[in-house]
């Protein structure tokens, strides 16, 4: 997980996504990024959550 601006790096939603991804990696040990992206997160998957966040914060 990365970002391009300090605005995003300090955004609470971005920080929550990073924390949640770290917890999912620790708990599930996914084989690759595709496997991580498919894991459930919130009301969807990591990928759907990431996509929604990109739309919200613009990067």
Backbone as a printed PyTorch tensor [residue, N CA C, xyz], in Angstrom:
tensor([[[  0.8660,  -1.1740,   0.0000],
         [  0.0000,   0.0000,   0.0000],
         [  0.9030,   1.2240,   0.0000]],

        [[  0.6040,   2.1620,  -0.9070],
         [  1.3850,   3.3890,  -0.9260],
         [  0.5050,   4.5530,  -1.3400]],

        [[  1.0620,   5.7500,  -1.2160],
         [  0.3580,   6.9610,  -1.6280],
         [  1.3960,   7.9490,  -2.1500]],

        [[  0.8990,   9.0320,  -2.7530],
         [  1.7990,   9.9920,  -3.3790],
         [  1.8870,  11.3230,  -2.6510]],

        [[  0.9760,  11.5910,  -1.7300],
         [  0.9610,  12.9000,  -1.0730],
         [  0.8620,  12.7650,   0.4410]],

        [[  1.3090,  13.8020,   1.1330],
         [  1.1780,  13.8420,   2.5900],
         [ -0.2810,  13.9090,   3.0030]],

        [[ -1.1060,  14.5710,   2.1760],
         [ -2.5370,  14.6570,   2.4670],
         [ -3.1260,  13.2610,   2.6440]],

        [[ -2.8030,  12.3630,   1.7320],
         [ -3.3260,  10.9970,   1.8080],
         [ -2.6340,  10.2250,   2.9220]],

        [[ -1.3410,  10.3970,   3.0790],
         [ -0.5900,   9.6700,   4.1020],
         [ -1.1170,   9.9380,   5.5030]],

        [[ -1.7390,  11.0830,   5.7040],
         [ -2.2700,  11.4500,   7.0200],
         [ -3.7810,  11.2590,   7.1140]],

        [[ -4.4010,  10.7780,   6.0370],
         [ -5.8480,  10.5940,   5.9930],
         [ -6.2490,   9.3870,   6.8460]],

        [[ -7.2240,   9.5700,   7.7290],
         [ -7.6410,   8.4950,   8.6330],
         [ -8.1470,   7.2620,   7.8860]],

        [[ -8.8590,   7.4590,   6.7880],
         [ -9.3640,   6.3180,   6.0160],
         [ -8.2180,   5.5340,   5.3850]],

        [[ -7.2120,   6.2320,   4.8710],
         [ -6.0500,   5.5660,   4.2910],
         [ -5.2890,   4.7990,   5.3730]],

        [[ -5.0860,   5.4320,   6.5090],
         [ -4.3740,   4.7730,   7.6060],
         [ -5.1240,   3.5370,   8.0880]],

        [[ -6.4540,   3.5980,   8.1110],
         [ -7.2570,   2.4410,   8.5070],
         [ -7.0970,   1.3070,   7.4950]],

        [[ -7.0690,   1.6400,   6.2020],
         [ -6.8710,   0.6090,   5.1810],
         [ -5.5110,  -0.0600,   5.3550]],

        [[ -4.4800,   0.7200,   5.5840],
         [ -3.1380,   0.1660,   5.7880],
         [ -3.1280,  -0.7560,   7.0050]],

        [[ -3.7230,  -0.3170,   8.1050],
         [ -3.7820,  -1.1320,   9.3240],
         [ -4.5510,  -2.4270,   9.0780]],

        [[ -5.6960,  -2.3170,   8.4210],
         [ -6.5020,  -3.5050,   8.1380],
         [ -5.7630,  -4.4810,   7.2330]],

        [[ -5.0660,  -3.9770,   6.2340],
         [ -4.2870,  -4.8500,   5.3500],
         [ -3.1760,  -5.5590,   6.1200]],

        [[ -2.5050,  -4.8410,   6.9910],
         [ -1.4430,  -5.4490,   7.7960],
         [ -2.0010,  -6.5630,   8.6750]],

        [[ -3.1520,  -6.3230,   9.2760],
         [ -3.7790,  -7.3460,  10.1180],
         [ -4.2050,  -8.5570,   9.2940]],

        [[ -4.7410,  -8.3190,   8.1000],
         [ -5.1510,  -9.4260,   7.2370],
         [ -3.9540, -10.2530,   6.7860]],

        [[ -2.8590,  -9.5960,   6.4430],
         [ -1.6480, -10.3200,   6.0430],
         [ -1.1460, -11.1680,   7.2040]],

        [[ -1.1350, -10.6040,   8.3890],
         [ -0.6660, -11.3330,   9.5630],
         [ -1.5500, -12.5440,   9.8700]],

        [[ -2.8480, -12.3660,   9.7640],
         [ -3.7870, -13.4280,  10.1250],
         [ -3.9550, -14.4900,   9.0420]],

        [[ -3.8080, -14.1030,   7.7650],
         [ -4.1460, -15.0180,   6.6750],
         [ -2.9710, -15.4690,   5.8190]],

        [[ -1.8440, -14.7680,   5.9000],
         [ -0.6560, -15.1070,   5.1190],
         [ -0.9900, -15.3760,   3.6460]],

        [[ -1.5910, -14.3850,   2.9630],
         [ -1.9470, -14.5960,   1.5580],
         [ -0.7040, -14.8330,   0.7020]],

        [[ -0.8660, -15.6430,  -0.3330],
         [  0.2610, -16.0250,  -1.1870],
         [  0.7860, -14.8720,  -2.0260]],

        [[ -0.1020, -13.9380,  -2.3980],
         [  0.3040, -12.8300,  -3.2530],
         [ -0.7040, -11.6920,  -3.1310]],

        [[ -0.4870, -10.6330,  -3.8970],
         [ -1.3590,  -9.4560,  -3.8340],
         [ -2.7790,  -9.8140,  -4.2600]],

        [[ -2.9120, -10.6780,  -5.2540],
         [ -4.2470, -11.0770,  -5.7110],
         [ -5.0190, -11.7750,  -4.5950]],

        [[ -4.3380, -12.6230,  -3.8410],
         [ -4.9910, -13.3180,  -2.7330],
         [ -5.3780, -12.3320,  -1.6310]],

        [[ -4.5270, -11.3700,  -1.3470],
         [ -4.8560, -10.3370,  -0.3630],
         [ -6.0460,  -9.5210,  -0.8380]],

        [[ -6.0530,  -9.1450,  -2.0990],
         [ -7.1290,  -8.3260,  -2.6540],
         [ -8.4850,  -9.0030,  -2.5490]],

        [[ -8.5020, -10.3280,  -2.5750],
         [ -9.7520, -11.0820,  -2.5290],
         [-10.2650, -11.3240,  -1.1120]],

        [[ -9.4530, -11.0330,  -0.0980],
         [ -9.8870, -11.2700,   1.2820],
         [-11.0220, -10.3250,   1.6660]],

        [[-11.9380, -10.8040,   2.5090],
         [-13.0420,  -9.9430,   2.9380],
         [-12.5560,  -8.8090,   3.8380]],

        [[-13.1490,  -7.6410,   3.6090],
         [-12.8440,  -6.4680,   4.4330],
         [-14.0870,  -5.5980,   4.4590]],

        [[-14.6030,  -5.3520,   5.6360],
         [-15.8210,  -4.5560,   5.7530],
         [-16.9760,  -5.2510,   5.0640]],

        [[-17.6580,  -4.5170,   4.1990],
         [-18.8110,  -5.0750,   3.4910],
         [-18.4330,  -5.6600,   2.1310]],

        [[-17.1500,  -5.7070,   1.8200],
         [-16.7020,  -6.2300,   0.5310],
         [-15.3810,  -6.9510,   0.6780]],

        [[-14.4760,  -6.6500,  -0.2400],
         [-13.1400,  -7.2370,  -0.2260],
         [-12.1110,  -6.1220,  -0.0600]],

        [[-10.8760,  -6.5100,   0.1040],
         [ -9.8060,  -5.5160,   0.1630],
         [ -9.8220,  -4.6820,  -1.1190]],

        [[ -9.9820,  -5.3400,  -2.2650],
         [ -9.9650,  -4.6190,  -3.5460],
         [-11.1300,  -3.6420,  -3.6680]],

        [[-12.3230,  -4.0420,  -3.2890],
         [-13.4610,  -3.1210,  -3.4040],
         [-13.3170,  -1.9580,  -2.4320]],

        [[-12.7490,  -2.2120,  -1.2720],
         [-12.5070,  -1.1470,  -0.3000],
         [-11.4510,  -0.1800,  -0.8200]],

        [[-10.3910,  -0.7250,  -1.4150],
         [ -9.3360,   0.1110,  -1.9910],
         [ -9.8810,   0.9740,  -3.1240]],

        [[-10.6670,   0.3760,  -3.9880],
         [-11.2450,   1.1060,  -5.1150],
         [-12.1310,   2.2500,  -4.6320]],

        [[-12.9460,   1.9830,  -3.6250],
         [-13.8160,   3.0240,  -3.0690],
         [-12.9890,   4.1470,  -2.4530]],

        [[-11.9080,   3.7940,  -1.7670],
         [-11.0580,   4.8050,  -1.1410],
         [-10.3490,   5.6550,  -2.1960]],

        [[ -9.8830,   5.0410,  -3.2640],
         [ -9.2550,   5.7960,  -4.3560],
         [-10.2480,   6.8040,  -4.9170]],

        [[-11.4840,   6.3940,  -5.0930],
         [-12.5080,   7.3120,  -5.5810],
         [-12.7760,   8.4530,  -4.6250]],

        [[-12.6610,   8.1710,  -3.3430],
         [-12.9400,   9.1910,  -2.3220],
         [-11.8020,  10.1960,  -2.1850]],

        [[-10.5600,   9.7070,  -2.1590],
         [ -9.4360,  10.6110,  -1.8920],
         [ -8.6630,  11.0030,  -3.1460]],

        [[ -8.9330,  10.3310,  -4.2530],
         [ -8.3600,  10.7510,  -5.5230],
         [ -6.9750,  10.2390,  -5.8500]],

        [[ -6.4590,   9.2880,  -5.1040],
         [ -5.1810,   8.6580,  -5.4930],
         [ -5.0760,   7.2860,  -4.9180]]])
